[in-house]
Amino acid sequence: MKKVLFVCIENSCRSQIAEGFAKSIGKDVLEAYSAGSKPSGKVNPTAIEVMREIGIDIAGQKSKGFLDLPVKKFDYVITLGCKDVCPFVPASEHIEWQIADPKDSEINFFRKVRDQIRSEVEKLIQNIKERN
């Protein structure tokens, strides 16, 4: 099992969605976590709603910082568009996904971001399977 950390600034939207997808569709190949450099303390309600629309419940996930993680070294750290705002977290591989922050956007933009994240998570899972 590969340990994967998804990172965005507030750990309320993008990284939570990525963690939800990874836990749902990648549970046989990876162990998923998420965190933020400035955690908001809550998961965005619209992120919860758009994931629930497709049958994935992230309502029980928590917005957290790096010190709250039970794991300190990861196989992959994936940042979701925050670039240099995210601190260095030890990992075998660092990956940057350019994904816009939907935080203050309408629900249709959340859906677009959700679908973009799903695509990236699916590619990551396929890549992990091919490497093993």
KAZI-V726274 format. One record per residue. N is the residue number from 1. RES is the residue in three letters. NEAR is the number of other C-alpha atoms within 10 Angstrom. D_FIRST is the distance of its C-alpha to the first C-alpha in whole Angstrom. Layout:
N_RES_NEAR_D_FIRST ; N_RES_NEAR_D_FIRST
This chain:
1_MET_13_0 ; 2_LYS_14_4 ; 3_LYS_18_7 ; 4_VAL_24_9 ; 5_LEU_27_13 ; 6_PHE_25_16 ; 7_VAL_31_19 ; 8_CYS_26_23 ; 9_ILE_23_26 ; 10_GLU_23_26 ; 11_ASN_26_23 ; 12_SER_30_25 ; 13_CYS_25_25 ; 14_ARG_30_23 ; 15_SER_26_19 ; 16_GLN_29_20 ; 17_ILE_30_20 ; 18_ALA_26_17 ; 19_GLU_24_15 ; 20_GLY_24_17 ; 21_PHE_24_16 ; 22_ALA_25_12 ; 23_LYS_18_12 ; 24_SER_14_14 ; 25_ILE_15_14 ; 26_GLY_21_10 ; 27_LYS_13_9 ; 28_ASP_13_8 ; 29_VAL_17_5 ; 30_LEU_20_5 ; 31_GLU_17_6 ; 32_ALA_22_10 ; 33_TYR_23_13 ; 34_SER_28_16 ; 35_ALA_27_19 ; 36_GLY_25_23 ; 37_SER_18_25 ; 38_LYS_17_28 ; 39_PRO_18_26 ; 40_SER_17_29 ; 41_GLY_14_28 ; 42_LYS_15_28 ; 43_VAL_24_26 ; 44_ASN_22_28 ; 45_PRO_14_30 ; 46_THR_19_30 ; 47_ALA_24_27 ; 48_ILE_21_26 ; 49_GLU_18_29 ; 50_VAL_22_28 ; 51_MET_22_24 ; 52_ARG_13_26 ; 53_GLU_10_28 ; 54_ILE_8_25 ; 55_GLY_10_24 ; 56_ILE_17_21 ; 57_ASP_18_22 ; 58_ILE_22_21 ; 59_ALA_17_24 ; 60_GLY_7_23 ; 61_GLN_17_21 ; 62_LYS_17_22 ; 63_SER_21_23 ; 64_LYS_21_22 ; 65_GLY_19_23 ; 66_PHE_18_21 ; 67_LEU_10_22 ; 68_ASP_10_21 ; 69_LEU_13_17 ; 70_PRO_8_16 ; 71_VAL_12_13 ; 72_LYS_13_15 ; 73_LYS_15_13 ; 74_PHE_19_11 ; 75_ASP_17_9 ; 76_TYR_21_12 ; 77_VAL_23_15 ; 78_ILE_21_16 ; 79_THR_26_20 ; 80_LEU_22_22 ; 81_GLY_18_25 ; 82_CYS_19_26 ; 83_LYS_14_26 ; 84_ASP_8_28 ; 85_VAL_13_28 ; 86_CYS_17_25 ; 87_PRO_12_24 ; 88_PHE_9_22 ; 89_VAL_15_19 ; 90_PRO_13_17 ; 91_ALA_16_14 ; 92_SER_11_14 ; 93_GLU_11_15 ; 94_HIS_16_17 ; 95_ILE_11_18 ; 96_GLU_14_21 ; 97_TRP_15_22 ; 98_GLN_13_25 ; 99_ILE_17_26 ; 100_ALA_15_29 ; 101_ASP_18_29 ; 102_PRO_20_30 ; 103_LYS_17_31 ; 104_ASP_10_35 ; 105_SER_10_35 ; 106_GLU_10_36 ; 107_ILE_15_34 ; 108_ASN_11_34 ; 109_PHE_15_32 ; 110_PHE_23_29 ; 111_ARG_18_29 ; 112_LYS_14_29 ; 113_VAL_21_26 ; 114_ARG_22_24 ; 115_ASP_15_24 ; 116_GLN_16_24 ; 117_ILE_23_21 ; 118_ARG_18_20 ; 119_SER_13_20 ; 120_GLU_16_18 ; 121_VAL_20_15 ; 122_GLU_15_16 ; 123_LYS_12_16 ; 124_LEU_18_13 ; 125_ILE_19_11 ; 126_GLN_13_13 ; 127_ASN_11_13 ; 128_ILE_15_9 ; 129_LYS_13_10 ; 130_GLU_8_13 ; 131_ARG_7_12 ; 132_ASN_7_10
